[in-house]
Amino acid sequence: MMRRAVWLWLCVALGLGFGVYELKLQVQGLEQRLAKANRDILADEEAIHVLKAEWSYLNEPERIDTLARKYLDMVPLAGGQYGSFDALAERGDGADAGPNAAQPATPSLPVPVARPKPPKGNRVTLARETQ
C-alpha cells in the first residue's frame, strides 16, 4: 500500500512541476509580447513627434505665402470684388418658403480687374483671380 501512495504522490509532484514549468514559459512569452508592444508604442510616439514637427514646418505662414506667390496665380483682392448688401435677397422674398419655392436670382458681382502683383516685401491677402 505504501508503494502506491509514493507513486501517486510522485506522479502528482511531476504533474505539478510540469504545469508550473509550462506556466513559467507562458508568462515569459507574455512578457516578451508586452515588451515588444511597449517598444512599438515608443516608436509610434517618436514618429508622431516627427510628423507634428513636419506639419508645423509645412504650415508656416511665410512658407505658404512663398509657395502661393510662386505657384498660384493670385493677386490681392480689389474693392470691386466684394458684393454689397443691396444685392442680397430680402428675407421675406421666399428664401425660407421651403424646398419647392422658387429661388431668387443670384446677384452678379462685378468682374475683377487684373492688377499687377505687389512687391514681395508687402503682406497682402491673396485671392484666386477670376476671368
N, CA, C and O atoms as a DFTB+ gen file, in Angstrom:
524 C
 N C O
     1  1       0.819      -1.176       0.000
     2  2       0.000       0.000       0.000
     3  2       0.875       1.255       0.000
     4  3       0.534       2.262      -0.621
     5  1       1.964       1.184       0.679
     6  2       2.859       2.322       0.781
     7  2       3.437       2.660      -0.585
     8  3       3.637       3.832      -0.906
     9  1       3.703       1.648      -1.379
    10  2       4.279       1.900      -2.680
    11  2       3.314       2.643      -3.588
    12  3       3.739       3.514      -4.346
    13  1       2.054       2.329      -3.534
    14  2       1.072       3.026      -4.364
    15  2       0.984       4.493      -3.978
    16  3       0.924       5.348      -4.861
    17  1       0.976       4.806      -2.720
    18  2       0.903       6.190      -2.260
    19  2       2.139       6.969      -2.711
    20  3       2.029       8.128      -3.112
    21  1       3.304       6.344      -2.648
    22  2       4.530       7.015      -3.066
    23  2       4.473       7.307      -4.564
    24  3       4.792       8.411      -5.004
    25  1       4.065       6.304      -5.339
    26  2       3.960       6.522      -6.783
    27  2       2.903       7.577      -7.117
    28  3       3.098       8.389      -8.021
    29  1       1.810       7.562      -6.403
    30  2       0.749       8.552      -6.621
    31  2       1.280       9.960      -6.335
    32  3       1.075      10.869      -7.139
    33  1       1.954      10.147      -5.205
    34  2       2.488      11.463      -4.866
    35  2       3.602      11.883      -5.820
    36  3       3.751      13.066      -6.127
    37  1       4.378      10.914      -6.286
    38  2       5.424      11.214      -7.250
    39  2       4.818      11.702      -8.571
    40  3       5.321      12.651      -9.172
    41  1       3.744      11.056      -9.018
    42  2       3.066      11.491     -10.251
    43  2       2.430      12.866     -10.077
    44  3       2.491      13.696     -10.984
    45  1       1.823      13.111      -8.922
    46  2       1.224      14.419      -8.651
    47  2       2.309      15.499      -8.651
    48  3       2.114      16.572      -9.222
    49  1       3.440      15.223      -8.018
    50  2       4.533      16.201      -7.962
    51  2       5.091      16.470      -9.354
    52  3       5.362      17.617      -9.709
    53  1       5.264      15.400     -10.150
    54  2       5.742      15.588     -11.520
    55  2       4.731      16.380     -12.351
    56  3       5.127      17.251     -13.126
    57  1       3.466      16.101     -12.208
    58  2       2.419      16.844     -12.938
    59  2       2.409      18.308     -12.548
    60  3       2.328      19.183     -13.410
    61  1       2.491      18.578     -11.261
    62  2       2.524      19.970     -10.803
    63  2       3.799      20.674     -11.281
    64  3       3.750      21.839     -11.674
    65  1       4.924      19.984     -11.249
    66  2       6.177      20.563     -11.738
    67  2       6.080      20.896     -13.220
    68  3       6.507      21.970     -13.646
    69  1       5.517      19.975     -14.010
    70  2       5.346      20.233     -15.433
    71  2       4.395      21.407     -15.657
    72  3       4.645      22.240     -16.528
    73  1       3.312      21.487     -14.889
    74  2       2.351      22.589     -15.007
    75  2       2.983      23.931     -14.674
    76  3       2.749      24.924     -15.362
    77  1       3.790      23.954     -13.610
    78  2       4.458      25.203     -13.218
    79  2       5.461      25.612     -14.298
    80  3       5.591      26.800     -14.594
    81  1       6.167      24.656     -14.887
    82  2       7.129      24.953     -15.944
    83  2       6.410      25.532     -17.176
    84  3       6.885      26.504     -17.765
    85  1       5.274      24.944     -17.565
    86  2       4.500      25.459     -18.698
    87  2       3.985      26.870     -18.404
    88  3       4.017      27.740     -19.274
    89  1       3.514      27.090     -17.183
    90  2       3.035      28.417     -16.788
    91  2       4.159      29.444     -16.858
    92  3       3.943      30.577     -17.287
    93  1       5.359      29.048     -16.437
    94  2       6.517      29.940     -16.498
    95  2       6.819      30.315     -17.935
    96  3       7.102      31.480     -18.215
    97  1       6.769      29.356     -18.860
    98  2       7.031      29.640     -20.260
    99  2       5.960      30.571     -20.848
   100  3       6.283      31.450     -21.647
   101  1       4.712      30.389     -20.466
   102  2       3.643      31.266     -20.953
   103  2       3.835      32.693     -20.448
   104  3       3.642      33.651     -21.196
   105  1       4.212      32.833     -19.184
   106  2       4.440      34.165     -18.614
   107  2       5.600      34.843     -19.319
   108  3       5.524      36.037     -19.609
   109  1       6.683      34.108     -19.606
   110  2       7.816      34.688     -20.321
   111  2       7.403      35.149     -21.721
   112  3       7.820      36.212     -22.180
   113  1       6.589      34.347     -22.387
   114  2       6.105      34.736     -23.716
   115  2       5.253      35.999     -23.649
   116  3       5.379      36.881     -24.499
   117  1       4.387      36.089     -22.640
   118  2       3.558      37.283     -22.481
   119  2       4.409      38.510     -22.142
   120  3       4.124      39.614     -22.606
   121  1       5.451      38.313     -21.331
   122  2       6.335      39.432     -21.008
   123  2       7.076      39.921     -22.253
   124  3       7.286      41.123     -22.419
   125  1       7.468      39.000     -23.120
   126  2       8.129      39.396     -24.365
   127  2       7.168      40.164     -25.269
   128  3       7.555      41.155     -25.887
   129  1       5.918      39.712     -25.347
   130  2       4.925      40.432     -26.148
   131  2       4.674      41.825     -25.588
   132  3       4.525      42.785     -26.343
   133  1       4.627      41.936     -24.249
   134  2       4.420      43.235     -23.613
   135  2       5.595      44.170     -23.889
   136  3       5.400      45.350     -24.182
   137  1       6.816      43.639     -23.794
   138  2       7.993      44.463     -24.068
   139  2       7.996      44.936     -25.524
   140  3       8.350      46.083     -25.796
   141  1       7.604      44.062     -26.465
   142  2       7.536      44.448     -27.872
   143  2       6.463      45.509     -28.079
   144  3       6.678      46.465     -28.824
   145  1       5.313      45.356     -27.431
   146  2       4.242      46.350     -27.557
   147  2       4.704      47.705     -27.018
   148  3       4.400      48.742     -27.610
   149  1       5.435      47.704     -25.899
   150  2       5.945      48.962     -25.343
   151  2       6.964      49.609     -26.280
   152  3       6.972      50.830     -26.437
   153  1       7.827      48.797     -26.907
   154  2       8.782      49.345     -27.874
   155  2       8.053      49.935     -29.078
   156  3       8.425      50.997     -29.577
   157  1       7.008      49.239     -29.543
   158  2       6.226      49.750     -30.667
   159  2       5.534      51.061     -30.307
   160  3       5.466      51.972     -31.131
   161  1       5.021      51.162     -29.086
   162  2       4.368      52.394     -28.639
   163  2       5.360      53.545     -28.624
   164  3       5.047      54.641     -29.089
   165  1       6.556      53.307     -28.093
   166  2       7.578      54.360     -28.076
   167  2       7.975      54.781     -29.489
   168  3       8.160      55.968     -29.761
   169  1       8.105      53.802     -30.389
   170  2       8.452      54.130     -31.781
   171  2       7.338      54.949     -32.432
   172  3       7.615      55.895     -33.169
   173  1       6.083      54.593     -32.165
   174  2       4.970      55.351     -32.721
   175  2       4.915      56.765     -32.145
   176  3       4.621      57.714     -32.871
   177  1       5.194      56.915     -30.856
   178  2       5.199      58.249     -30.251
   179  2       6.298      59.114     -30.860
   180  3       6.087      60.303     -31.103
   181  1       7.460      58.533     -31.108
   182  2       8.546      59.285     -31.752
   183  2       8.146      59.681     -33.171
   184  3       8.422      60.798     -33.610
   185  1       7.494      58.761     -33.886
   186  2       7.037      59.080     -35.243
   187  2       6.001      60.198     -35.219
   188  3       5.992      61.053     -36.105
   189  1       5.130      60.199     -34.216
   190  2       4.128      61.257     -34.091
   191  2       4.805      62.593     -33.839
   192  3       4.399      63.607     -34.406
   193  1       5.832      62.609     -32.997
   194  2       6.564      63.859     -32.749
   195  2       7.203      64.378     -34.042
   196  3       7.168      65.577     -34.318
   197  1       7.780      63.478     -34.823
   198  2       8.406      63.884     -36.082
   199  2       7.342      64.435     -37.035
   200  3       7.553      65.463     -37.679
   201  1       6.203      63.750     -37.122
   202  2       5.141      64.206     -38.015
   203  2       4.581      65.557     -37.580
   204  3       4.264      66.396     -38.424
   205  1       4.458      65.773     -36.274
   206  2       3.982      67.080     -35.791
   207  2       4.977      68.175     -36.136
   208  3       4.578      69.281     -36.501
   209  1       6.267      67.881     -36.027
   210  2       7.282      68.873     -36.383
   211  2       7.225      69.177     -37.882
   212  3       7.323      70.337     -38.282
   213  1       7.069      68.151     -38.704
   214  2       6.955      68.374     -40.140
   215  2       5.708      69.186     -40.465
   216  3       5.749      70.086     -41.304
   217  1       4.596      68.866     -39.799
   218  2       3.347      69.587     -40.032
   219  2       3.506      71.059     -39.649
   220  3       3.017      71.940     -40.356
   221  1       4.177      71.324     -38.550
   222  2       4.402      72.708     -38.136
   223  2       5.237      73.447     -39.174
   224  3       4.953      74.602     -39.492
   225  1       6.258      72.794     -39.702
   226  2       7.090      73.427     -40.723
   227  2       6.280      73.685     -41.987
   228  3       6.354      74.769     -42.567
   229  1       5.507      72.687     -42.413
   230  2       4.758      72.837     -43.652
   231  2       3.659      73.885     -43.551
   232  3       3.243      74.427     -44.575
   233  1       3.178      74.186     -42.355
   234  2       2.096      75.151     -42.181
   235  2       2.571      76.528     -41.745
   236  3       1.758      77.343     -41.309
   237  1       3.855      76.809     -41.850
   238  2       4.331      78.144     -41.510
   239  2       3.766      79.146     -42.508
   240  3       3.853      78.926     -43.716
   241  1       3.188      80.243     -42.026
   242  2       2.568      81.212     -42.935
   243  2       3.541      81.770     -43.973
   244  3       3.161      81.978     -45.126
   245  1       4.785      82.012     -43.578
   246  2       5.749      82.555     -44.530
   247  2       6.002      81.561     -45.668
   248  3       6.099      81.960     -46.828
   249  1       6.108      80.297     -45.344
   250  2       6.346      79.274     -46.358
   251  2       5.146      79.159     -47.288
   252  3       5.306      79.081     -48.506
   253  1       3.951      79.148     -46.722
   254  2       2.742      79.040     -47.539
   255  2       2.611      80.266     -48.436
   256  3       2.228      80.147     -49.600
   257  1       2.931      81.450     -47.896
   258  2       2.862      82.679     -48.681
   259  2       3.834      82.603     -49.857
   260  3       3.487      82.972     -50.979
   261  1       5.044      82.125     -49.600
   262  2       6.040      81.992     -50.668
   263  2       5.561      81.018     -51.736
   264  3       5.673      81.306     -52.928
   265  1       5.028      79.871     -51.326
   266  2       4.546      78.888     -52.293
   267  2       3.337      79.408     -53.059
   268  3       3.205      79.159     -54.257
   269  1       2.450      80.134     -52.370
   270  2       1.272      80.681     -53.043
   271  2       1.694      81.691     -54.102
   272  3       1.153      81.700     -55.208
   273  1       2.649      82.531     -53.766
   274  2       3.123      83.519     -54.749
   275  2       3.818      82.831     -55.924
   276  3       3.724      83.295     -57.060
   277  1       4.506      81.738     -55.653
   278  2       5.282      81.068     -56.698
   279  2       4.386      80.243     -57.630
   280  3       4.551      80.298     -58.848
   281  1       3.442      79.479     -57.069
   282  2       2.699      78.512     -57.863
   283  2       1.256      78.906     -58.170
   284  3       0.692      78.402     -59.141
   285  1       0.656      79.761     -57.403
   286  2      -0.723      80.158     -57.638
   287  2      -0.736      81.550     -58.250
   288  3      -0.103      82.472     -57.736
   289  1      -1.439      81.689     -59.315
   290  2      -1.507      82.984     -59.972
   291  2      -2.566      83.813     -59.257
   292  3      -3.702      83.920     -59.718
   293  1      -2.182      84.391     -58.137
   294  2      -3.122      85.135     -57.307
   295  2      -2.704      86.587     -57.219
   296  3      -1.528      86.935     -57.325
   297  1      -3.711      87.421     -57.021
   298  2      -3.475      88.851     -56.865
   299  2      -4.257      89.305     -55.636
   300  3      -5.161      88.602     -55.184
   301  1      -3.919      90.469     -55.092
   302  2      -4.677      90.966     -53.941
   303  2      -6.134      91.223     -54.314
   304  3      -6.451      91.475     -55.477
   305  1      -7.003      91.158     -53.331
   306  2      -8.418      91.432     -53.553
   307  2      -8.611      92.897     -53.910
   308  3      -7.994      93.781     -53.314
   309  1      -9.467      93.141     -54.879
   310  2      -9.808      94.511     -55.246
   311  2     -11.124      94.871     -54.560
   312  3     -11.905      93.990     -54.200
   313  1     -11.360      96.147     -54.385
   314  2     -12.578      96.583     -53.721
   315  2     -13.830      96.195     -54.484
   316  3     -14.879      95.977     -53.878
   317  1     -13.739      96.103     -55.806
   318  2     -14.900      95.754     -56.618
   319  2     -15.268      94.288     -56.550
   320  3     -16.319      93.900     -57.059
   321  1     -14.447      93.471     -55.944
   322  2     -14.738      92.041     -55.854
   323  2     -15.713      91.717     -54.730
   324  3     -16.260      90.615     -54.674
   325  1     -15.927      92.661     -53.848
   326  2     -16.847      92.438     -52.751
   327  2     -18.251      92.792     -53.201
   328  3     -18.437      93.753     -53.948
   329  1     -19.227      92.043     -52.764
   330  2     -20.615      92.356     -53.060
   331  2     -21.128      93.413     -52.102
   332  3     -20.437      93.810     -51.164
   333  1     -22.331      93.857     -52.344
   334  2     -22.936      94.844     -51.450
   335  2     -24.153      94.229     -50.788
   336  3     -24.676      93.217     -51.254
   337  1     -24.600      94.834     -49.712
   338  2     -25.780      94.345     -49.015
   339  2     -27.034      94.581     -49.843
   340  3     -28.026      93.873     -49.670
   341  1     -27.012      95.558     -50.736
   342  2     -28.175      95.836     -51.572
   343  2     -28.437      94.704     -52.554
   344  3     -29.577      94.505     -52.974
   345  1     -27.395      93.955     -52.929
   346  2     -27.550      92.880     -53.906
   347  2     -28.096      91.600     -53.273
   348  3     -28.451      90.665     -53.990
   349  1     -28.168      91.546     -51.943
   350  2     -28.671      90.350     -51.269
   351  2     -30.190      90.310     -51.300
   352  3     -30.836      91.358     -51.296
   353  1     -30.769      89.112     -51.332
   354  2     -32.223      88.956     -51.329
   355  2     -32.758      89.277     -49.943
   356  3     -32.098      89.033     -48.933
   357  1     -33.947      89.821     -49.914
   358  2     -34.609      90.088     -48.636
   359  2     -35.059      88.780     -48.024
   360  3     -35.296      87.809     -48.742
   361  1     -35.178      88.742     -46.719
   362  2     -35.564      87.515     -46.022
   363  2     -36.971      87.092     -46.404
   364  3     -37.222      85.889     -46.471
   365  1     -37.881      87.973     -46.653
   366  2     -39.266      87.624     -46.966
   367  2     -39.495      87.323     -48.428
   368  3     -40.647      87.154     -48.828
   369  1     -38.467      87.246     -49.246
   370  2     -38.633      87.004     -50.683
   371  2     -38.786      85.533     -51.025
   372  3     -38.541      85.151     -52.169
   373  1     -39.180      84.695     -50.080
   374  2     -39.366      83.277     -50.363
   375  2     -38.126      82.458     -50.137
   376  3     -38.088      81.285     -50.510
   377  1     -37.108      83.040     -49.539
   378  2     -35.876      82.293     -49.315
   379  2     -36.082      81.180     -48.308
   380  3     -35.391      80.162     -48.358
   381  1     -37.035      81.362     -47.385
   382  2     -37.276      80.324     -46.379
   383  2     -38.662      79.713     -46.543
   384  3     -39.259      79.274     -45.560
   385  1     -39.187      79.676     -47.773
   386  2     -40.516      79.132     -48.022
   387  2     -40.498      77.631     -48.219
   388  3     -41.564      77.023     -48.308
   389  1     -39.354      77.018     -48.289
   390  2     -39.293      75.565     -48.425
   391  2     -38.523      75.159     -49.662
   392  3     -38.088      76.012     -50.435
   393  1     -38.349      73.847     -49.858
   394  2     -37.526      73.374     -50.974
   395  2     -38.192      73.568     -52.332
   396  3     -37.492      73.632     -53.342
   397  1     -39.542      73.666     -52.395
   398  2     -40.229      73.793     -53.680
   399  2     -40.404      75.241     -54.106
   400  3     -40.887      75.500     -55.209
   401  1     -40.028      76.179     -53.269
   402  2     -40.203      77.585     -53.594
   403  2     -39.202      77.997     -54.664
   404  3     -38.111      77.439     -54.775
   405  1     -39.605      78.988     -55.446
   406  2     -38.712      79.500     -56.493
   407  2     -37.528      80.194     -55.840
   408  3     -37.695      80.959     -54.890
   409  1     -36.342      79.930     -56.346
   410  2     -35.133      80.519     -55.791
   411  2     -34.961      81.925     -56.357
   412  3     -35.155      82.131     -57.555
   413  1     -34.604      82.891     -55.522
   414  2     -34.362      84.241     -56.034
   415  2     -33.106      84.259     -56.903
   416  3     -32.195      83.450     -56.726
   417  1     -33.081      85.180     -57.824
   418  2     -31.931      85.300     -58.717
   419  2     -30.706      85.688     -57.912
   420  3     -30.786      86.521     -57.009
   421  1     -29.583      85.091     -58.233
   422  2     -28.355      85.421     -57.521
   423  2     -27.786      86.707     -58.087
   424  3     -27.748      86.886     -59.305
   425  1     -27.349      87.594     -57.229
   426  2     -26.804      88.855     -57.726
   427  2     -25.479      88.616     -58.436
   428  3     -24.699      87.752     -58.037
   429  1     -25.233      89.376     -59.475
   430  2     -23.967      89.247     -60.185
   431  2     -22.979      90.245     -59.602
   432  3     -23.295      91.417     -59.398
   433  1     -21.805      89.763     -59.347
   434  2     -20.751      90.606     -58.795
   435  2     -19.933      91.188     -59.935
   436  3     -19.843      90.585     -61.004
   437  1     -19.348      92.333     -59.723
   438  2     -18.526      92.909     -60.797
   439  2     -17.325      92.013     -61.093
   440  3     -16.790      91.355     -60.201
   441  1     -16.922      92.001     -62.334
   442  2     -15.788      91.194     -62.762
   443  2     -14.506      91.875     -62.290
   444  3     -14.320      93.068     -62.526
   445  1     -13.615      91.126     -61.622
   446  2     -12.392      91.757     -61.124
   447  2     -11.449      92.127     -62.266
   448  3     -11.403      91.479     -63.312
   449  1     -10.723      93.171     -62.021
   450  2      -9.748      93.645     -62.991
   451  2      -8.384      93.106     -62.588
   452  3      -8.015      93.137     -61.413
   453  1      -7.632      92.606     -63.578
   454  2      -6.298      92.095     -63.280
   455  2      -5.419      93.245     -62.822
   456  3      -5.356      94.289     -63.470
   457  1      -4.754      93.047     -61.723
   458  2      -3.891      94.075     -61.165
   459  2      -2.469      93.531     -61.100
   460  3      -2.266      92.321     -60.999
   461  1      -1.495      94.419     -61.158
   462  2      -0.108      93.931     -61.053
   463  2       0.157      93.370     -59.670
   464  3      -0.466      93.777     -58.688
   465  1       1.087      92.434     -59.605
   466  2       1.439      91.826     -58.324
   467  2       2.205      92.836     -57.471
   468  3       3.022      93.598     -57.990
   469  1       1.940      92.841     -56.157
   470  2       2.634      93.790     -55.286
   471  2       4.077      93.350     -55.073
   472  3       4.430      92.205     -55.354
   473  1       4.914      94.270     -54.572
   474  2       6.292      93.883     -54.260
   475  2       6.306      92.746     -53.249
   476  3       5.365      92.587     -52.472
   477  1       7.378      91.955     -53.259
   478  2       7.449      90.764     -52.410
   479  2       7.491      91.079     -50.927
   480  3       7.130      90.219     -50.124
   481  1       7.908      92.250     -50.530
   482  2       8.043      92.556     -49.112
   483  2       6.719      92.857     -48.421
   484  3       6.660      92.803     -47.193
   485  1       5.662      93.169     -49.152
   486  2       4.383      93.538     -48.540
   487  2       3.560      92.303     -48.231
   488  3       3.614      91.308     -48.954
   489  1       2.805      92.375     -47.157
   490  2       1.887      91.297     -46.810
   491  2       0.507      91.680     -47.314
   492  3       0.008      92.761     -47.004
   493  1      -0.105      90.806     -48.084
   494  2      -1.439      91.072     -48.607
   495  2      -2.254      89.799     -48.523
   496  3      -1.707      88.699     -48.447
   497  1      -3.569      89.960     -48.538
   498  2      -4.456      88.809     -48.602
   499  2      -4.580      88.408     -50.060
   500  3      -4.772      89.259     -50.929
   501  1      -4.472      87.126     -50.329
   502  2      -4.490      86.661     -51.703
   503  2      -5.823      86.008     -52.024
   504  3      -6.433      85.356     -51.177
   505  1      -6.268      86.196     -53.271
   506  2      -7.479      85.540     -53.748
   507  2      -7.240      85.097     -55.182
   508  3      -6.508      85.755     -55.920
   509  1      -7.848      83.992     -55.582
   510  2      -7.666      83.491     -56.942
   511  2      -8.326      84.471     -57.905
   512  3      -9.449      84.921     -57.679
   513  1      -7.623      84.792     -58.966
   514  2      -8.125      85.718     -59.956
   515  2      -9.153      85.004     -60.815
   516  3      -8.878      83.914     -61.317
   517  1     -10.341      85.594     -61.000
   518  2     -11.375      85.009     -61.842
   519  2     -11.412      85.723     -63.174
   520  3     -11.161      86.926     -63.248
   521  1     -11.720      84.999     -64.212
   522  2     -11.753      85.598     -65.546
   523  2     -13.050      85.313     -66.213
   524  3     -13.267      85.736     -67.348
